[in-house]
Amino acid sequence: MSRKYCPFSFSCETITQTPGLVASQCPNLVACSELAKLDGNNETVQLQVAAAESQGSTAVSVSASSAATLMLRQRGCPQDMESLGLRALMEALQASMAELETQMTQFEESYSGQYIAPEGTEVHVYAVKRPYGTYWYNKLAAHREMFQPQAQQRLIRHIHLGRTGESRHTVAQAGIERRNQLTKARTQLMAATTALENAIATLQTPIL
C-alpha cells in the first residue's frame, strides 16, 4: 500500500514545487521518514527542496528542528509583526505621541502665566455667621502648610478667596481644574509607560 502522506508532515508538492506530487513518489520519502525519528539538531539528512530562483530542486542538509521550521512556515500559516498588527499599533503610538506633544504645547501656550494649583489642594466653601446673617466664603485649602503667608513667617495651609464668583475664587477654581487635567494625563502616561516597558520585557524573553 502506497504512503498517502509525508511522514514528516511536509506538503510534497510544495517543498519540491511539483504540482500533484504524492508522498509515494516524493524523492524525500526516505529522508522524511528519517527526520520523523530524529530529535534535536545533532543529526541531519539531505532533503530535496525547491530551488529559490530556478525550476527543479536542490539538496539541503537539514536537522529535525530546521525541517520542522521549514514545514510549519510552508503549511502553518506563518505570521509576522505586520500581520499580527504590531506595526500598525507602533505607527498609531507614534502618531499619538506626536499629537500629545502638540496638545501639551498648546496647553502651555494657552495657559502661560495662568495659575495651576499644586497637588493636594482644593477649593473649600465655609460659612461665616454674623448677627445679621450667614455668609458663604471660599478658601484654597492644602493638606499641609505650603502657601506663602501674608504677614507671619511660617507657611500656611489656607488662602482666603472671598465669595463664590469673585476673581480670587474663579482663578483658584480654574487652577484646580488645570491641575486635574495635567495629573490625569500624567496617570495615563504612567500607565502607557508601564505597558510599553512590559511589551519590551515580553519581547526580550528568549524562546528556544
Contacts in CASP RR format, 6 or more apart in sequence:
PFRMAT RR
TARGET T0000
AUTHOR 0000-0000-0000
METHOD contacts of the structure
MODEL  1
MSRKYCPFSFSCETITQTPGLVASQCPNLVACSELAKLDGNNETVQLQVA
AAESQGSTAVSVSASSAATLMLRQRGCPQDMESLGLRALMEALQASMAEL
ETQMTQFEESYSGQYIAPEGTEVHVYAVKRPYGTYWYNKLAAHREMFQPQ
AQQRLIRHIHLGRTGESRHTVAQAGIERRNQLTKARTQLMAATTALENAI
ATLQTPIL
2 22 0 8 1.000
2 23 0 8 1.000
2 24 0 8 1.000
3 23 0 8 1.000
3 24 0 8 1.000
3 29 0 8 1.000
4 22 0 8 1.000
4 23 0 8 1.000
4 24 0 8 1.000
5 23 0 8 1.000
6 12 0 8 1.000
6 23 0 8 1.000
6 26 0 8 1.000
6 28 0 8 1.000
6 29 0 8 1.000
6 32 0 8 1.000
7 23 0 8 1.000
7 29 0 8 1.000
7 32 0 8 1.000
7 33 0 8 1.000
7 35 0 8 1.000
7 36 0 8 1.000
8 32 0 8 1.000
8 33 0 8 1.000
8 35 0 8 1.000
8 36 0 8 1.000
8 67 0 8 1.000
8 68 0 8 1.000
8 71 0 8 1.000
9 71 0 8 1.000
9 75 0 8 1.000
10 28 0 8 1.000
10 32 0 8 1.000
10 70 0 8 1.000
10 71 0 8 1.000
10 74 0 8 1.000
10 75 0 8 1.000
11 74 0 8 1.000
11 75 0 8 1.000
12 18 0 8 1.000
12 21 0 8 1.000
12 22 0 8 1.000
12 23 0 8 1.000
12 25 0 8 1.000
12 26 0 8 1.000
12 28 0 8 1.000
13 19 0 8 1.000
13 20 0 8 1.000
13 21 0 8 1.000
14 74 0 8 1.000
14 75 0 8 1.000
15 28 0 8 1.000
15 47 0 8 1.000
15 48 0 8 1.000
15 49 0 8 1.000
15 50 0 8 1.000
15 70 0 8 1.000
15 71 0 8 1.000
15 74 0 8 1.000
16 26 0 8 1.000
16 27 0 8 1.000
16 28 0 8 1.000
16 48 0 8 1.000
16 49 0 8 1.000
16 50 0 8 1.000
16 56 0 8 1.000
16 57 0 8 1.000
17 50 0 8 1.000
17 55 0 8 1.000
17 56 0 8 1.000
17 57 0 8 1.000
23 29 0 8 1.000
26 32 0 8 1.000
27 48 0 8 1.000
27 57 0 8 1.000
28 47 0 8 1.000
28 48 0 8 1.000
31 45 0 8 1.000
31 46 0 8 1.000
31 47 0 8 1.000
31 48 0 8 1.000
32 47 0 8 1.000
32 67 0 8 1.000
34 45 0 8 1.000
35 45 0 8 1.000
35 47 0 8 1.000
35 62 0 8 1.000
35 64 0 8 1.000
35 67 0 8 1.000
38 45 0 8 1.000
38 63 0 8 1.000
38 64 0 8 1.000
39 64 0 8 1.000
40 63 0 8 1.000
40 64 0 8 1.000
40 65 0 8 1.000
41 63 0 8 1.000
41 64 0 8 1.000
41 65 0 8 1.000
41 66 0 8 1.000
42 63 0 8 1.000
43 63 0 8 1.000
43 64 0 8 1.000
44 61 0 8 1.000
44 62 0 8 1.000
44 63 0 8 1.000
45 61 0 8 1.000
45 62 0 8 1.000
45 67 0 8 1.000
46 59 0 8 1.000
46 60 0 8 1.000
46 61 0 8 1.000
47 59 0 8 1.000
47 60 0 8 1.000
47 61 0 8 1.000
47 62 0 8 1.000
47 67 0 8 1.000
48 57 0 8 1.000
48 58 0 8 1.000
48 59 0 8 1.000
48 60 0 8 1.000
49 57 0 8 1.000
49 58 0 8 1.000
49 59 0 8 1.000
49 60 0 8 1.000
49 70 0 8 1.000
50 56 0 8 1.000
50 57 0 8 1.000
50 58 0 8 1.000
51 57 0 8 1.000
51 58 0 8 1.000
62 70 0 8 1.000
72 78 0 8 1.000
81 87 0 8 1.000
82 88 0 8 1.000
107 181 0 8 1.000
107 182 0 8 1.000
111 178 0 8 1.000
114 174 0 8 1.000
114 175 0 8 1.000
114 178 0 8 1.000
115 171 0 8 1.000
115 172 0 8 1.000
115 174 0 8 1.000
115 175 0 8 1.000
115 178 0 8 1.000
116 175 0 8 1.000
116 178 0 8 1.000
116 179 0 8 1.000
116 182 0 8 1.000
117 140 0 8 1.000
117 172 0 8 1.000
117 175 0 8 1.000
117 176 0 8 1.000
117 178 0 8 1.000
117 179 0 8 1.000
118 142 0 8 1.000
118 146 0 8 1.000
118 179 0 8 1.000
119 179 0 8 1.000
119 183 0 8 1.000
120 142 0 8 1.000
120 143 0 8 1.000
121 140 0 8 1.000
121 141 0 8 1.000
121 142 0 8 1.000
121 143 0 8 1.000
121 146 0 8 1.000
121 176 0 8 1.000
121 179 0 8 1.000
122 140 0 8 1.000
122 141 0 8 1.000
122 176 0 8 1.000
123 138 0 8 1.000
123 139 0 8 1.000
123 140 0 8 1.000
123 141 0 8 1.000
123 161 0 8 1.000
123 169 0 8 1.000
123 172 0 8 1.000
123 173 0 8 1.000
123 176 0 8 1.000
124 138 0 8 1.000
124 139 0 8 1.000
124 140 0 8 1.000
124 141 0 8 1.000
125 136 0 8 1.000
125 137 0 8 1.000
125 138 0 8 1.000
125 164 0 8 1.000
126 136 0 8 1.000
126 137 0 8 1.000
126 138 0 8 1.000
126 139 0 8 1.000
127 134 0 8 1.000
127 135 0 8 1.000
127 136 0 8 1.000
127 137 0 8 1.000
128 134 0 8 1.000
128 135 0 8 1.000
128 136 0 8 1.000
128 137 0 8 1.000
129 135 0 8 1.000
135 163 0 8 1.000
136 163 0 8 1.000
136 164 0 8 1.000
137 160 0 8 1.000
137 161 0 8 1.000
137 162 0 8 1.000
137 163 0 8 1.000
138 160 0 8 1.000
138 161 0 8 1.000
138 162 0 8 1.000
138 163 0 8 1.000
138 164 0 8 1.000
138 168 0 8 1.000
138 169 0 8 1.000
138 172 0 8 1.000
139 158 0 8 1.000
139 159 0 8 1.000
139 160 0 8 1.000
139 161 0 8 1.000
139 162 0 8 1.000
140 147 0 8 1.000
140 158 0 8 1.000
140 159 0 8 1.000
140 161 0 8 1.000
140 172 0 8 1.000
141 157 0 8 1.000
141 158 0 8 1.000
142 157 0 8 1.000
142 158 0 8 1.000
143 157 0 8 1.000
144 157 0 8 1.000
145 154 0 8 1.000
145 155 0 8 1.000
145 156 0 8 1.000
145 157 0 8 1.000
146 155 0 8 1.000
146 157 0 8 1.000
147 155 0 8 1.000
147 156 0 8 1.000
147 157 0 8 1.000
147 158 0 8 1.000
147 159 0 8 1.000
148 155 0 8 1.000
148 156 0 8 1.000
149 155 0 8 1.000
149 156 0 8 1.000
159 172 0 8 1.000
160 168 0 8 1.000
161 168 0 8 1.000
161 169 0 8 1.000
161 172 0 8 1.000
162 168 0 8 1.000
162 169 0 8 1.000
163 169 0 8 1.000
END
